[in-house]
Amino acid sequence: MTAAHRGSGDLTTSTDPQASQGMLGELGFATRRVGEDLHGTASVTPAMHAPGTPHLRTSILAAWADTLTGLLATQVTAPRVPVTLELDVQLYRPAPANGTVDGIARVVKVGRSVFVAGVEFTSAGAEPLAIAHASFMMAPDPGITLPTAFDVELPLQRERLVKPFAERAGCTRRGPGVAVLPRSEDGLNASGTINGGLIALVAEEAALSLAPGDTLCSLGLRYLQPARVGPVVATARLRDGLGQVELRDAGNGDRLTGIATARTFHGARRTRSR
């Protein structure tokens, strides 16, 4: 879920969706209920492109998928808060440079302890772009509950992204295979931990630092514990386009907060051609 709901992949809580959505809200994603499904839409801008490419970042699709599926999860867990366990995004082709991206989220399974939802993303002309899935559990603390005025329909935030997403987040590449994300006030969840959509960004940056000029055709995240202090340091290894990323909270004893797997489009093409 986005910063507006502050219950993202770092196992934390949600808050009032009518409040400012913070940094992730600047990505311009708005949601609306359509029957039992949840629809979302946003316009792609150059500030959302992966470095050195004309394509939307895969980590932004991950953040949008987290938003849609997390909001659906609240319809089952309310008044308890859902927290993301796993999230993955798989693209059919490189994401567009402009235009709109639409997502439709649907419930896949409602279990006693785990909720699963899926998203289908399309670009202009309803062209299939990507699929995503996420799983959730209820926050362990029963005292953390959704606000009374909670609504799954997110309005479009007035503030929009005006600089590259990584720059806006303060996410930098320390060297080949290493990216660092600082803790920032408008990138936090209600419990003061780093938002899972931003953790997707730093994982992507670490992987792409080993594949300049490329984008990710898949990104899978497993959230293990909250990133409480920061900075989050992502360390990636990449071979034949397939990478693994470790995510650690450097300010909290270098604890492992998550792991990610990623594949680049160039590596995927090379593998298929063999």
Protein Blocks (a to p, Z undefined) as FASTA:
>chain_A
ZZklopafnopadddfkbcebjmlmnopacddehjbccddddddfklpcehiabdcfklm
mmmmmmmmmmmmmmmmpmbdcddfbdcdddfbdcdfedjdddddddfbdcfkbccddddd
ddehhiafbdcdddddddfblkbccdfklcfbdcddfbacfbdfklmnopacfbghiacd
dddfklccfkopacfklmmmmmmmmmmmmmghiacfbdcdddfbdcfkopaddddddeeh
iacdddddfknoopafbdcddddfklmmmmmmZZ
